[in-house]
Amino acid sequence: MKPISVQLYALREESQSDFDKVLSDIADIGYSGVEPFSLFGKTPEAFKRQVEDLGMRVSSSHHPWANRTEINEAIETIQALGLTRVAAGFGPDDVKDSDSVQRTVDTINSLTESLKTHDLTLFLHNHFWEFVPVDGELPYHTFYRKCPDVEFEVDTYWAANFGACDPAQEVANVKDRAPLLHIKDGPNEQGKAHVAVGDGVLEIADIINAADPNVLEWVIVELDACDTDMLEAIRGSYEFLTKESLAGGRK
């Protein structure tokens, strides 16, 4: 079993009012790690220290994005967090046609080269639009084929593209370069909210088991929006994944 983390974007509203309580609540549930998208005014060093004092680790970070931040700032922040991977993510206009896909490929390869000199790697976080074919190939597959040094954090819910793709197969396709998985669940219908992992329609065990256990390092829960209380959905996700022996927590 790989350790379980949570993407703190799920609790963004609560974090704006009391970020310290959010971190404490996550630790109390039993999560082994957190993946921030913002530090809410904390320095990277202070955030890392607080997380570790709570018995957790910073698994990875979406703060800052390599392709949306000055590269040296991204490098300094990631190193201060004690990490070796920098995140990147792209919008629908970056994969809308063959020209935009090629520009994105060039951006990814430029970023990986810049990071390499600092012993850092780039990982991609996807949405559903990377799984819409462009000239007969999914952009996600193009990135794997044309960007040999990039790693992948497969967002397995968006990789399903609302039923158009098999998320377990998409994990398998990049498993030799996928150290991180985003696990979320829901009805797999566009515009509908997510639910606690295990309460939706995705085959979560098949998805996680499609990863290479020698490459995968973290299973990371991320729920973008829920119709129920978000913290309870985060708790339910932890309970499902740990009870099913699909990820390991601290309790």
NORVENVEN-V24581 format. One record per residue. N is the residue number from 1. RES is the residue in three letters. PHI is phi as a letter, one per 20 degrees, with the letter a starting at -180 (* if undefined). NEAR is the number of other ideal C-beta (glycine too) atoms within 10 Angstrom. D_CENTER is the distance of its C-alpha to the mean C-alpha in whole Angstrom. Layout:
BEGIN
N_RES_PHI_NEAR_D_CENTER, N_RES_PHI_NEAR_D_CENTER
END
This chain:
BEGIN
1_MET_*_14_18, 2_LYS_e_21_15, 3_PRO_f_18_14, 4_ILE_d_26_12, 5_SER_c_29_10, 6_VAL_c_26_9, 7_GLN_f_27_7, 8_LEU_f_25_10, 9_TYR_g_15_10, 10_ALA_g_26_12, 11_LEU_d_21_15, 12_ARG_f_16_15, 13_GLU_f_9_19, 14_GLU_f_15_20, 15_SER_f_20_18, 16_GLN_f_11_21, 17_SER_e_9_24, 18_ASP_b_12_23, 19_PHE_f_21_20, 20_ASP_f_12_22, 21_LYS_f_12_22, 22_VAL_g_23_19, 23_LEU_f_24_18, 24_SER_f_13_21, 25_ASP_f_16_20, 26_ILE_f_25_17, 27_ALA_f_19_19, 28_ASP_f_13_22, 29_ILE_f_20_20, 30_GLY_p_17_19, 31_TYR_g_30_15, 32_SER_e_24_15, 33_GLY_b_21_12, 34_VAL_c_25_11, 35_GLU_c_25_8, 36_PRO_f_24_10, 37_PHE_d_18_10, 38_SER_b_17_14, 39_LEU_d_19_16, 40_PHE_l_18_19, 41_GLY_n_8_22, 42_LYS_e_17_21, 43_THR_f_11_21, 44_PRO_g_20_19, 45_GLU_f_11_21, 46_ALA_f_12_22, 47_PHE_f_24_19, 48_LYS_g_20_18, 49_ARG_f_12_22, 50_GLN_f_17_21, 51_VAL_f_22_18, 52_GLU_f_12_20, 53_ASP_f_10_23, 54_LEU_e_17_22, 55_GLY_n_12_21, 56_MET_d_21_17, 57_ARG_c_18_15, 58_VAL_e_19_13, 59_SER_f_26_10, 60_SER_a_26_8, 61_SER_b_27_8, 62_HIS_d_20_8, 63_HIS_c_19_12, 64_PRO_d_21_13, 65_TRP_f_16_12, 66_ALA_f_27_14, 67_ASN_e_20_16, 68_ARG_c_11_17, 69_THR_c_16_18, 70_GLU_g_10_21, 71_ILE_g_16_20, 72_ASN_f_10_22, 73_GLU_f_11_21, 74_ALA_f_26_17, 75_ILE_f_19_18, 76_GLU_f_14_20, 77_THR_f_19_18, 78_ILE_f_24_15, 79_GLN_f_15_18, 80_ALA_f_14_20, 81_LEU_f_19_16, 82_GLY_m_14_17, 83_LEU_d_19_14, 84_THR_c_14_15, 85_ARG_c_19_12, 86_VAL_d_28_11, 87_ALA_e_25_9, 88_ALA_b_23_10, 89_GLY_b_18_10, 90_PHE_c_24_13, 91_GLY_e_11_15, 92_PRO_f_12_18, 93_ASP_f_10_21, 94_ASP_e_16_19, 95_VAL_c_24_19, 96_LYS_e_14_22, 97_ASP_b_10_25, 98_SER_f_13_26, 99_ASP_f_9_26, 100_SER_f_17_23, 101_VAL_f_22_21, 102_GLN_f_13_23, 103_ARG_f_13_23, 104_THR_f_24_19, 105_VAL_g_17_20, 106_ASP_f_12_22, 107_THR_f_16_20, 108_ILE_g_21_17, 109_ASN_f_17_20, 110_SER_f_14_21, 111_LEU_f_22_18, 112_THR_f_21_18, 113_GLU_f_11_22, 114_SER_f_17_22, 115_LEU_f_23_19, 116_LYS_g_12_21, 117_THR_f_8_24, 118_HIS_d_16_22, 119_ASP_l_8_21, 120_LEU_d_19_17, 121_THR_d_18_15, 122_LEU_d_25_13, 123_PHE_c_22_9, 124_LEU_d_27_8, 125_HIS_d_22_6, 126_ASN_d_23_8, 127_HIS_c_16_10, 128_PHE_f_17_13, 129_TRP_f_18_16, 130_GLU_f_27_15, 131_PHE_d_21_16, 132_VAL_d_15_19, 133_PRO_g_10_22, 134_VAL_c_18_24, 135_ASP_l_9_27, 136_GLY_n_5_26, 137_GLU_c_12_23, 138_LEU_f_21_19, 139_PRO_g_24_18, 140_TYR_g_24_15, 141_HIS_f_15_18, 142_THR_f_19_20, 143_PHE_f_22_17, 144_TYR_f_18_17, 145_ARG_f_10_21, 146_LYS_d_15_21, 147_CYS_c_21_19, 148_PRO_f_9_20, 149_ASP_d_14_18, 150_VAL_e_21_14, 151_GLU_d_18_12, 152_PHE_c_27_9, 153_GLU_d_25_5, 154_VAL_f_29_7, 155_ASP_e_26_6, 156_THR_f_26_9, 157_TYR_f_25_11, 158_TRP_f_23_11, 159_ALA_f_29_12, 160_ALA_f_22_15, 161_ASN_l_22_16, 162_PHE_l_15_18, 163_GLY_n_10_20, 164_ALA_f_13_21, 165_CYS_c_18_19, 166_ASP_e_17_18, 167_PRO_f_25_14, 168_ALA_f_21_16, 169_GLN_f_12_18, 170_GLU_f_27_15, 171_VAL_f_23_13, 172_ALA_f_18_16, 173_ASN_f_20_17, 174_VAL_c_22_14, 175_LYS_f_19_15, 176_ASP_f_13_16, 177_ARG_c_19_14, 178_ALA_c_24_11, 179_PRO_e_21_10, 180_LEU_c_26_7, 181_LEU_c_28_6, 182_HIS_e_22_4, 183_ILE_d_29_8, 184_LYS_b_24_10, 185_ASP_b_25_14, 186_GLY_r_21_17, 187_PRO_f_15_20, 188_ASN_m_16_18, 189_GLU_c_10_20, 190_GLN_f_9_19, 191_GLY_n_6_20, 192_LYS_d_13_20, 193_ALA_f_14_18, 194_HIS_f_23_15, 195_VAL_c_21_17, 196_ALA_g_24_16, 197_VAL_g_29_15, 198_GLY_o_18_18, 199_ASP_d_16_20, 200_GLY_d_17_19, 201_VAL_d_12_20, 202_LEU_f_22_17, 203_GLU_e_16_18, 204_ILE_f_23_15, 205_ALA_f_14_17, 206_ASP_f_14_18, 207_ILE_f_26_14, 208_ILE_f_22_14, 209_ASN_f_13_17, 210_ALA_f_23_16, 211_ALA_f_24_14, 212_ASP_e_14_17, 213_PRO_f_11_17, 214_ASN_e_7_18, 215_VAL_d_15_15, 216_LEU_f_18_12, 217_GLU_d_18_12, 218_TRP_b_20_9, 219_VAL_d_29_9, 220_ILE_d_25_6, 221_VAL_f_26_8, 222_GLU_b_27_7, 223_LEU_c_27_11, 224_ASP_f_16_12, 225_ALA_b_11_15, 226_CYS_c_19_18, 227_ASP_e_10_21, 228_THR_d_14_22, 229_ASP_f_10_21, 230_MET_f_19_18, 231_LEU_f_16_18, 232_GLU_f_11_20, 233_ALA_f_24_17, 234_ILE_f_26_15, 235_ARG_f_18_18, 236_GLY_f_22_19, 237_SER_f_29_15, 238_TYR_f_24_16, 239_GLU_f_17_19, 240_PHE_f_19_19, 241_LEU_f_25_16, 242_THR_f_21_19, 243_LYS_f_10_22, 244_GLU_e_14_21, 245_SER_l_9_20, 246_LEU_e_20_17, 247_ALA_a_26_15, 248_GLY_d_14_17, 249_GLY_d_18_18, 250_ARG_d_17_20, 251_LYS_c_11_23
END
